Amino acid sequence: MSVASERWEARRAVEAIVMVAEAPVAAGLMAQLIEIPISEVEAICAELAAEYEAEGRGFELVRAAGGYRYRSHRDAEGYVKRFVVSGQSARLSTAALETLAIVAYKQPLSRAQVSAIRGVNAEGAMRTLEQRGLICEAGRDPGPGTARLFATTPAFLERLGLDSLSDLPPLVDFVPGPEVIEALETSLMADSRPAPAGNGA
């Protein structure tokens, strides 16, 4: 078999493996299965991704959770939303989303720590996230009681289209700058001052 034929066969193998996989497939695993170097698998994935984009396909090949997977193209999101029947997949509540954000940025941490940060009991939200496979036990707290510690799962990264936790946007992006806080404080102080007494008639 010629070098060109081997390359073509490797490309077809990568496409077939990623197509049937239920989770992102690591380049190292594909390299073992196809018996080619990891660098060649990564080069093939980059080529395929560029070709799909150039051809305007309705799907794309992306890195997520440390591997490669297919997903619908962002431009086709409207059609996908029409396809997904309302109620087919229940959405997370605001409480669950807030809890998930805390775990993502502060992991690993216990239920009690999450509740302390949120200021309300997070037991229900934590159970929901664990059942959805978005968080999982990641060890035990060495302190008294050896509470279970939780962290996000590869499924969390996959859902967000992230390759690793380092791809999460920095928290500073969501915190208002000092000038905004100062203006808010000034406004609140002004609102709290007593109204001036009238001159009377």
C-alpha positions as CSV (number, residue, x, y, z in Angstrom):
1,M,0.0,0.0,0.0
2,S,1.4,3.4,-1.0
3,V,2.0,6.2,1.5
4,A,-1.0,8.2,0.0
5,S,-3.2,5.1,0.3
6,E,-2.1,4.6,4.0
7,R,-2.9,8.3,4.7
8,W,-6.3,8.1,3.1
9,E,-7.1,4.9,5.1
10,A,-6.0,6.6,8.3
11,R,-8.3,9.5,7.6
12,R,-11.2,7.2,7.0
13,A,-10.4,5.3,10.2
14,V,-10.3,8.6,12.2
15,E,-13.7,9.6,10.8
16,A,-15.3,6.2,11.5
17,I,-14.0,6.0,15.1
18,V,-15.1,9.6,16.0
19,M,-18.4,9.0,14.3
20,V,-19.4,6.0,16.4
21,A,-17.9,7.2,19.7
22,E,-20.3,8.3,22.5
23,A,-17.6,10.5,24.1
24,P,-14.6,12.5,22.8
25,V,-11.9,10.1,21.6
26,A,-8.3,10.8,22.7
27,A,-5.7,11.1,19.9
28,G,-3.5,8.6,21.8
29,L,-6.3,6.0,21.6
30,M,-6.9,6.5,17.9
31,A,-3.1,6.3,17.3
32,Q,-3.0,2.9,19.0
33,L,-6.1,1.6,17.1
34,I,-4.9,2.8,13.7
35,E,-1.2,2.1,14.5
36,I,0.1,5.6,13.5
37,P,1.9,8.3,15.6
38,I,-0.2,10.6,17.8
39,S,1.1,13.6,15.8
40,E,-0.3,12.1,12.6
41,V,-3.7,11.6,14.2
42,E,-3.7,15.3,15.4
43,A,-2.6,16.4,11.9
44,I,-5.4,14.4,10.3
45,C,-8.0,15.8,12.7
46,A,-6.8,19.3,11.9
47,E,-7.1,18.6,8.2
48,L,-10.6,17.1,8.5
49,A,-11.8,20.1,10.6
50,A,-10.5,22.6,8.0
51,E,-12.0,20.7,5.2
52,Y,-15.5,20.5,6.8
53,E,-15.3,24.2,7.5
54,A,-14.2,25.0,4.0
55,E,-17.0,22.9,2.5
56,G,-19.6,24.5,4.7
57,R,-20.7,21.3,6.3
58,G,-23.5,21.2,9.0
59,F,-21.1,19.6,11.4
60,E,-17.6,20.2,12.7
61,L,-14.8,18.2,14.2
62,V,-13.6,19.8,17.5
63,R,-11.4,19.1,20.5
64,A,-13.4,18.6,23.7
65,A,-12.6,17.0,27.1
66,G,-9.2,16.0,25.9
67,G,-10.3,14.2,22.7
68,Y,-12.1,14.7,19.4
69,R,-15.8,14.6,18.6
70,Y,-18.3,15.7,16.0
71,R,-20.9,18.3,16.8
72,S,-23.4,20.3,14.8
73,H,-22.1,23.6,13.4
74,R,-22.8,26.8,15.3
75,D,-24.4,28.2,12.2
76,A,-27.0,25.4,12.1
77,E,-28.0,26.0,15.8
78,G,-31.4,27.3,14.8
79,Y,-32.3,24.1,12.9
80,V,-31.1,21.9,15.7
81,K,-33.2,23.8,18.2
82,R,-36.3,23.2,16.0
83,F,-35.4,19.5,15.9
84,V,-35.1,19.1,19.6
85,V,-38.6,18.8,20.9
86,S,-39.5,20.9,23.9
87,G,-39.2,18.8,27.0
88,Q,-37.0,16.1,25.4
89,S,-34.1,17.1,27.6
90,A,-34.9,19.0,30.8
91,R,-32.9,22.1,31.4
92,L,-31.0,22.8,34.5
93,S,-32.5,25.2,37.0
94,T,-30.8,28.5,37.9
95,A,-29.8,27.0,41.3
96,A,-28.2,24.0,39.6
97,L,-26.3,26.3,37.1
98,E,-25.1,28.5,40.0
99,T,-23.9,25.4,41.9
100,L,-22.2,24.0,38.8
101,A,-20.3,27.2,38.3
102,I,-19.1,27.2,41.9
103,V,-17.9,23.6,41.5
104,A,-16.2,24.3,38.2
105,Y,-14.2,27.2,39.5
106,K,-13.5,26.0,43.1
107,Q,-13.2,22.3,42.7
108,P,-12.7,20.0,44.6
109,L,-15.1,21.0,47.4
110,S,-17.8,19.5,49.6
111,R,-21.6,20.1,49.6
112,A,-21.2,22.1,52.8
113,Q,-18.6,24.4,51.1
114,V,-20.9,24.9,48.1
115,S,-23.8,25.7,50.4
116,A,-21.7,28.2,52.3
117,I,-20.6,30.0,49.1
118,R,-24.2,30.1,47.7
119,G,-25.7,31.1,51.0
120,V,-28.4,28.5,50.7
121,N,-28.6,24.7,51.0
122,A,-27.2,23.1,47.8
123,E,-28.0,19.5,48.5
124,G,-30.8,19.3,45.9
125,A,-28.8,21.0,43.2
126,M,-25.7,18.9,43.9
127,R,-27.8,15.7,43.6
128,T,-29.2,16.9,40.3
129,L,-25.7,17.6,38.9
130,E,-24.4,14.3,40.1
131,Q,-27.4,12.4,38.5
132,R,-26.8,14.3,35.2
133,G,-23.1,13.2,35.2
134,L,-21.8,16.7,35.4
135,I,-20.1,16.4,38.7
136,C,-18.7,13.4,40.6
137,E,-16.9,12.4,43.8
138,A,-13.2,13.4,43.6
139,G,-12.0,12.3,47.0
140,R,-12.5,12.9,50.7
141,D,-11.8,16.0,52.8
142,P,-8.9,15.1,55.2
143,G,-10.7,17.2,58.0
144,P,-13.2,16.0,60.5
145,G,-16.0,14.0,59.0
146,T,-14.1,13.2,55.8
147,A,-16.8,14.9,53.7
148,R,-17.1,13.9,50.0
149,L,-15.4,16.3,47.7
150,F,-16.8,17.0,44.2
151,A,-15.4,18.0,40.9
152,T,-16.7,18.4,37.3
153,T,-16.6,15.4,34.9
154,P,-15.4,15.0,31.3
155,A,-19.1,15.3,30.4
156,F,-19.1,18.8,31.8
157,L,-16.3,19.8,29.5
158,E,-17.9,18.1,26.5
159,R,-21.2,19.9,27.1
160,L,-19.4,23.3,27.2
161,G,-17.2,22.4,24.2
162,L,-14.0,22.8,26.3
163,D,-10.9,20.8,26.0
164,S,-9.8,21.3,29.7
165,L,-10.7,23.4,32.7
166,S,-8.0,25.9,31.8
167,D,-10.2,26.9,28.9
168,L,-12.8,28.3,31.4
169,P,-13.1,32.0,31.1
170,P,-11.3,33.8,34.0
171,L,-13.6,34.9,36.8
172,V,-12.5,38.5,36.4
173,D,-14.5,38.6,33.2
174,F,-17.7,38.4,35.3
175,V,-16.7,40.7,38.1
176,P,-17.4,44.4,37.6
177,G,-14.4,46.8,37.6
178,P,-13.5,49.1,40.5
179,E,-15.1,52.1,38.7
180,V,-18.4,50.3,38.4
181,I,-18.4,49.3,42.1
182,E,-17.4,52.8,43.2
183,A,-20.3,54.3,41.1
184,L,-22.7,51.7,42.6
185,E,-21.6,52.5,46.1
186,T,-21.9,56.3,45.5
187,S,-25.4,55.7,44.1
188,L,-26.5,53.6,47.1
189,M,-25.1,56.2,49.5
190,A,-27.1,59.0,47.8
191,D,-30.2,56.9,47.9
192,S,-29.8,56.3,51.6
193,R,-29.5,60.0,52.6
194,P,-32.6,61.6,54.1
195,A,-34.5,63.9,51.8
196,P,-34.1,67.6,52.7
197,A,-36.9,69.2,54.8
198,G,-39.2,71.5,53.0
199,N,-39.5,75.2,53.8
200,G,-43.1,74.9,54.7
201,A,-45.9,77.4,53.8
